[in-house]
């Protein structure tokens, strides 16, 4: 596997997603991240392992299309983004509640 720079790792993993679904799947040792649209599963796995010092078992991704919204008859579109569901090995965890300054 090709070595990736620290700067590129932070480019791949944008931020953790906190929602009802991500909170529910966290009990099964899954964590949900917003990732770069061009990133691949091996890149995401390597980034999570290096940044959080954990062992990743699997990575599932999905491309989420942005919703079309209207405000005062002006139509707009939210941006598309990619989600990554990362399953960690037993005994590993990530604290996604820490605020980065």
N, C-alpha and C positions, 0 to 999 in steps of 0.2 A: 504494500500500500504506500502511496506517495505521501511524503511528509508535508503537512500544511502549516503555514505560518500562523502565529497567534492572531494577527490582524484578520486573516482570512477566516479563522474559526469564529470570531465575533461577527463576521459578515454573514456566515452561514446560519448561525443561531441568532435570530433577531431578539425574541423575548418569549417568556413563558406565557401561555394562554390560561387564564383562570376563568372558568365558566362552570355551569352545573355539571355538564358532561365530563369535563376534565377533573373536577373534584370527585365525581363518582368513580372514574376509572383509576384514580390514584390509589384506591384501596386494593387494586390488583397489581400494584407496582408499575403503572404506566404514568408517564408524564407527557404533557402536550406542549409543543413549542411552535411558534411562528418562525418559519425558516425562509431562506432565500428561494425564489421561484426556480432558479437554475441549479439548486443543490441536489445531489443524488443521495440515495440511502447510505452508501458507504461513507460519504463525506459527512453526513449528519451523525452517523455512528461515531466516527473518529472525533468530531467536534465535541460531542457530549462527553465522551470518555476523557478527552484531554481537559476540557474546561471544568468539569465537575468531579473528576477523579473517581469514576464509577465504572462498572462493567455492564455494557449494553448487550441484551440478548437479541432484540429485534427492533426494527424500525418500520413503521407503516406510515405512508404519506397520503395526503389527499390535497387536490387543488380546489380551493374554494372560490367560486365566482362571486364577484361583487354584486350587491343588490342594486337595483335601480330605484332611486328615491325621488320624490317630488316635494318641493317646498315652494309654496306660493306660485304654482304653475311653472316653476323652473325645474326641468328634469336634470338629474345628475346621477352619477354612478359611483358607488364605492369601489375602491381598488380590489383587484383579485389578489389572493395570497395563498401560500402553501402552508399546510399544517403537517407536523410530524408527531406521531404517537410513538414514544420511545418506551420499550419495556426493559426494566432493569433486572439484574440478577438478584436473588434473595439476599437480604441483608444490606443492600445498597439503597440510598435515598438521596433526594435532592431537595433542598429547602428553597422553594420558589417564592417564599414570602419576604425574603430579604430585599430591601430596597437598595439599588445601586445609585451612588451619587456621582 
